[in-house]
Amino acid sequence: MRSALVIGTGLIGTSAALALAQRGVTVHLEDHDPGQARTAAALGAGTDEAPEGPVDLAIVAAPPAHVARVLADAMRRGVARGYLDVASVKGGPRRELETLGLDLAAYIGTHPMSGREKSGPLAATGDLFEGRPWVLTPTRDTDTEVLNLALELVSHCRAVPVVMDADAHDRAVALVSHMPHLVSSMVAARLEHADEAAVRLCGQGIRDVTRIAASDPRMWIDILSANPGPVADLLSDVAADLDETVQALRALQSADEAKRSQGTTGIEDVLRRGNAGQVRVPGKHGSAPRVYETVVVLIDDQPGQLARIFADAGRAGVNIEDVRIEHATGQQAGLMQLMVEPKAAVSLREALRERGWALRQ
């Protein structure tokens, strides 16, 4: 691939453009808002000047509701040899293109499974997709050259290609992305009018559950409008679980021992099923989840603290597999949780104590 046209210079489009530009591809940028395209160009994502002729690949990074229209316009203009979109829903846009009577040999639907709570070109980074799955949904009509161009894009973005059927993809993202977002929003909504004294008790658990609720509602209305059926089916199942859990909790309030026993069984069931589902979430680098031991260190909120603790772990010959920070309420300090291989935990604790770090159990 020598040239590309990115249509839509938000977070995803600009991030893809940055990755391509960094690898020597000539990238042209187009957006319904020329100012946004100029911003992306100023960031080094390419040029906002129109290409003189057809490029190798056109990448449509428009909201799902507009993908088919933008793709159809680009195809009719003949701006590229191959066309793909990066929308989070795949079945609907493909069917819309079929209805419009367009030749889909030059088109492939794709979806990079990466993003941020922030949107727009200023939130973009050239490494946004690194190590992340990038779904490709070719059909029997997809031209081999177009599939190869899509694979080249994925390679330039250092993502991991995953081939799926379009409708299977939409059911999958409803499960792992769209439904969880709504659940996160519903939990976060409980905080809107909560007492300030209660909100001040928020810890890492509530931060984890509500983090994705900070995303742009307008963007999510576009996404959910394009995939409402599968998301509604999943939420219906969640609602059934909620009803059963409420009944179990009410039973725990009963003075009747048999009812309390039933309540305990009901709560235990949902918690155990949660355990069983959680262990299926892929671990580091998409591999099977592994059990790590956690070393907890008290750190001050001062410049250089994180760098120093990583350096000390490196000197001890210990690889930090994962890390989390829980900030202390009302204090300029926090607890840093270092996840390491169990066999490395003892040596890491000893090394950190020798270097003056305060450890917590």
BELQUI-V56014 format. One record per pair of residues at least 4 apart in sequence whose ideal C-beta (glycine too) atoms are under 7 Angstrom apart, sorted by the first residue. I is the first residue (numbers start at 0). J is the second residue. Records with the same first field share a line. If there is no record, write none. Layout:
I->J / J
This chain:
0->24 / 55 / 56 / 148 / 151
1->24 / 25 / 55
2->24 / 25 / 50 / 54 / 55
3->19 / 24 / 26 / 54 / 55 / 56 / 58
4->27 / 29 / 50 / 54 / 57 / 78 / 79
5->12 / 15 / 16 / 26 / 28 / 45 / 58 / 60
6->29 / 57 / 58 / 59 / 60 / 61 / 69 / 73
7->12 / 30 / 59 / 60 / 61
8->12 / 13 / 28 / 30 / 35 / 36 / 39 / 120
9->13 / 60 / 118 / 119 / 120
10->14 / 114 / 115 / 117 / 118 / 119 / 122 / 123
11->15 / 60 / 85 / 111
12->16 / 58 / 60
13->17 / 39 / 42 / 44 / 120 / 123
14->18 / 123 / 124 / 125 / 127 / 128
15->19 / 58 / 60 / 85 / 156
16->20 / 26 / 28 / 39 / 44 / 45
17->21 / 42 / 43 / 44 / 123 / 124 / 125
18->22 / 125 / 128 / 155 / 156
19->24 / 26 / 155
20->24 / 26 / 43 / 44 / 45
21->125
22->155
24->155
26->44 / 45
27->45 / 46 / 48 / 49 / 50 / 54
28->36 / 39 / 40 / 44 / 45 / 46 / 47
29->36
30->35 / 36
33->37
34->38
35->39 / 120
36->40 / 47
37->41 / 47
38->42 / 120 / 121
39->44 / 120
40->44 / 45 / 46 / 47
42->120 / 123
50->54
53->77 / 78 / 79 / 80
54->78 / 79
55->79 / 80 / 81 / 148
56->79 / 81 / 83 / 148 / 152
57->73 / 78 / 79 / 82
58->83 / 85
59->66 / 69 / 70 / 73 / 82 / 84
60->85
61->65 / 66 / 69
62->221
63->86 / 87 / 88 / 91 / 92 / 221 / 222 / 225
64->221 / 224 / 225
65->69
66->70 / 84 / 86 / 92
67->71 / 92 / 95 / 96
68->72
69->73
70->74 / 82 / 84 / 96 / 106
71->75 / 96 / 99 / 101
72->76
73->78 / 82
74->82 / 101
81->105 / 144 / 145 / 148
82->105 / 106
83->106 / 107 / 108 / 109 / 149
84->92 / 108 / 109
85->109 / 110 / 111
86->92 / 110
87->110 / 172 / 222
88->92 / 169 / 222 / 225 / 226
89->93 / 108 / 110 / 136 / 165 / 168 / 169
90->94 / 165 / 166 / 169
91->95 / 225
92->96 / 108
93->97 / 108 / 165
94->98
95->99
96->101 / 103 / 106
97->103
103->138 / 140
104->140 / 141 / 142
105->142 / 145
106->145
107->135 / 136 / 137 / 141 / 145 / 146 / 149
108->136 / 165
109->133 / 134 / 135 / 136 / 149
110->134 / 168
111->128 / 131 / 133 / 158
112->131 / 132 / 133 / 134
113->127 / 128 / 131
115->122
116->211 / 213 / 214
117->122
118->122 / 215 / 218
123->127
128->133 / 156 / 157 / 158
129->157 / 158
130->157 / 159 / 284
131->158 / 159
132->158 / 159 / 161
133->153 / 158 / 159 / 160 / 161
134->161 / 163 / 168
135->149 / 160 / 161 / 162
136->163 / 164 / 165 / 168
137->141 / 146 / 162
141->145 / 146
143->147
144->148
145->149
146->150
147->151
148->152
149->153
150->154 / 160
151->155
152->156
153->158 / 160
159->285
163->167 / 168
164->168
165->169
166->170
167->171
168->172
169->173 / 226 / 229
170->174 / 229
171->175
172->176 / 177
173->177 / 178 / 226 / 229 / 230 / 233
174->178 / 233
175->179
176->180
177->181 / 222 / 223 / 226 / 230
178->182 / 230 / 233 / 234
179->183
180->184 / 211 / 214 / 219
181->185 / 234
182->186 / 237
183->187 / 208 / 209 / 211 / 212
184->188 / 212
186->208 / 209
187->209 / 212
189->193
190->198
193->197 / 198
195->199
199->328
201->205 / 206
202->325
203->207 / 323 / 325
204->208
205->209
206->210
214->218 / 219
215->219
216->220
217->221
218->222
219->223
220->224
221->225
222->226
223->227 / 230
226->230
227->231
228->232
229->233
230->234
231->235
233->237
234->238
235->239
236->240
237->241
238->242
239->243
240->244 / 269
241->245
242->246
243->247 / 265
244->248 / 265 / 266 / 269
245->249
246->250 / 265
247->251 / 262 / 265 / 266
248->262 / 266
250->258 / 259 / 261 / 262
251->259 / 262 / 263
253->258 / 259
255->259
256->260
257->261
258->262
259->263
260->264
261->265
262->266
263->267
264->268
265->269
266->270
267->271
268->272
269->273
270->274
271->275
272->276
273->277
274->278
278->288
280->288
281->285 / 286 / 288
282->286 / 287 / 288 / 289
283->320 / 321
291->320 / 321 / 338 / 339 / 340
292->339 / 341 / 344
293->336 / 337 / 338
294->337 / 339 / 344 / 347 / 348 / 358
295->334 / 336 / 358 / 359
296->308 / 335 / 337 / 351 / 356 / 358
297->332 / 334 / 357 / 359
298->304 / 308 / 332 / 333 / 335
299->304 / 331 / 332
300->331 / 332 / 333
303->307
304->308
305->309
306->310
307->311
308->312 / 335 / 356
309->313 / 319
310->314
311->315 / 350 / 351 / 354
312->317 / 319 / 337 / 347
315->346 / 347 / 350
317->339 / 343 / 346 / 347
319->337 / 339
320->338 / 339 / 340
321->338
322->335 / 336 / 337 / 338
323->336
324->333 / 335
325->333 / 334
326->333
327->332 / 333
334->359
339->343 / 344 / 347
343->347
344->348
345->349
346->350
347->351
348->352 / 358
349->353
350->354
351->356 / 358
352->356 / 358
